Amino acid sequence: MSEIKFLCFNQVNPEDFLAIVNEESLRIHLIDHPYFDATSLQAWMEDKIRVDAIQGCRIRAVNIDGELAGWCGIQPDDNGFELAIVISQKFWGFGIPIFKMLMCWANELGHKEILFHLLDSRPEYKALIKMSTKVHKTKQLGRCFTTYHIAVGK
């Protein structure tokens, strides 16, 4: 069985993140943004470390079987807090256990509801619809998302 570890961003070599955050198979499911270079990646990582320090947030690098797989977390959203899971295509089968850990964190952090925005490049997920109190389309930064409102602690 694979081992998933969640590391603080300051425990990760930024160079290891570069290939993941610039991966084409990920970029199609994210808001359009320029490719990262060493400087922009460092600034992005520092921003995620700042977000991690905000009450109600937790941002972690995801390490699977000793290899950096991506990142995940709970971060502020215009309407509360949202989940984020961004992992390399090689590790896409690990989304469910990562999601379950994020929901445990949301409960630990005292959230009653958490949002999960998936870009319209992703299908609607029956399991997410079933656990959501509300599902609707939203627009952010010029892109359409399916937004799931998920009750925490149920």
C-alpha positions in Angstrom: 0.0 0.0 0.0 1.3 3.5 -0.9 2.3 5.9 1.8 1.0 9.5 1.6 2.7 12.2 3.6 1.7 15.8 3.9 4.6 18.2 4.3 4.9 21.9 5.0 6.1 23.8 1.9 9.3 24.7 3.7 10.2 21.0 3.8 10.1 20.7 0.0 12.8 21.6 -2.6 11.2 24.2 -4.9 12.9 22.6 -8.0 10.9 19.4 -7.3 7.7 21.5 -7.6 8.6 23.1 -10.9 7.8 20.2 -13.2 4.6 19.5 -11.4 3.1 23.0 -11.4 4.0 23.3 -15.1 2.6 19.9 -16.1 0.3 20.3 -19.2 -2.2 17.7 -17.9 -2.7 19.8 -14.8 -2.8 23.2 -16.4 -5.9 22.4 -18.4 -7.8 22.0 -15.1 -6.5 25.2 -13.5 -7.0 28.9 -14.0 -4.8 30.1 -16.9 -1.5 31.5 -15.6 2.0 31.9 -17.0 4.4 29.0 -16.6 6.4 29.1 -13.5 10.1 29.8 -13.4 12.4 29.6 -10.3 11.5 33.1 -9.2 7.8 33.0 -9.7 7.7 29.5 -8.1 9.5 30.8 -5.0 7.0 33.7 -4.7 4.1 31.3 -5.1 5.4 28.9 -2.5 6.0 31.9 -0.1 2.4 32.9 -0.7 1.1 29.4 0.1 3.2 29.4 3.3 1.5 32.7 4.3 -1.9 31.2 3.6 -1.0 28.2 5.7 -0.5 30.6 8.7 -4.1 32.0 8.3 -6.6 30.6 10.9 -8.7 27.9 9.3 -6.2 27.2 6.6 -3.8 24.3 6.0 -1.6 24.0 2.9 0.7 21.0 2.4 2.9 19.4 -0.2 1.8 15.8 -1.0 4.5 13.2 -1.0 3.6 9.7 -2.2 6.0 6.8 -1.7 8.8 9.3 -1.3 8.1 11.3 -4.4 6.6 14.8 -4.5 3.1 14.4 -6.1 1.7 18.0 -5.8 -0.1 20.0 -3.1 -3.4 20.3 -1.4 -5.0 22.4 1.2 -7.8 24.4 2.7 -7.5 28.1 1.7 -9.6 31.2 1.9 -12.3 31.7 -0.7 -14.6 34.7 -1.3 -17.4 32.8 0.3 -15.5 31.0 3.1 -12.9 28.3 2.6 -12.2 26.0 -0.3 -10.4 22.7 -0.9 -7.6 22.5 -3.3 -6.0 19.3 -4.7 -3.3 19.7 -7.4 -1.4 16.6 -8.0 0.7 15.3 -10.9 -1.2 13.1 -13.4 1.0 10.2 -12.4 -0.8 10.3 -9.0 -4.4 11.0 -10.0 -5.6 7.8 -8.4 -4.8 9.3 -5.0 -7.3 12.1 -5.1 -9.9 10.3 -2.9 -7.6 9.6 0.0 -6.2 13.2 -0.2 -9.8 14.5 -0.3 -10.7 12.5 2.8 -7.7 13.9 4.7 -8.7 17.4 3.7 -12.2 16.8 5.1 -10.7 15.6 8.3 -8.6 18.8 8.5 -11.7 20.9 7.8 -13.4 19.2 10.7 -10.3 19.7 13.0 -10.2 23.3 12.0 -13.8 23.8 12.9 -15.3 24.4 9.5 -19.1 23.7 9.1 -19.0 23.9 5.3 -16.2 23.8 2.8 -16.3 24.7 -0.9 -14.8 22.6 -3.7 -14.5 24.4 -7.1 -13.7 22.2 -10.1 -13.1 23.8 -13.4 -15.6 23.0 -16.1 -12.9 20.9 -17.8 -13.8 18.3 -15.1 -16.9 16.2 -15.1 -19.5 16.5 -12.4 -18.8 13.8 -9.8 -21.8 11.9 -8.5 -20.1 11.2 -5.1 -19.5 14.9 -4.6 -23.1 15.8 -5.6 -24.4 13.3 -3.1 -22.4 14.7 -0.2 -23.0 18.4 -1.1 -25.7 20.6 0.3 -25.6 22.7 -2.8 -24.0 22.4 -6.3 -24.0 25.3 -8.8 -22.0 26.9 -11.5 -19.7 29.8 -10.7 -17.5 32.1 -12.6 -14.1 33.1 -11.3 -11.3 34.9 -13.2 -13.2 34.4 -16.4 -13.6 30.6 -16.1 -16.6 28.5 -15.3 -16.5 26.1 -12.3 -18.8 23.6 -10.7 -18.9 24.5 -7.0 -19.8 21.9 -4.4 -20.8 23.1 -0.9 -19.8 20.2 1.3 -21.0 19.9 5.0 -18.1 19.1 7.3 -18.3 16.6 10.1 -21.2 14.5 8.7 
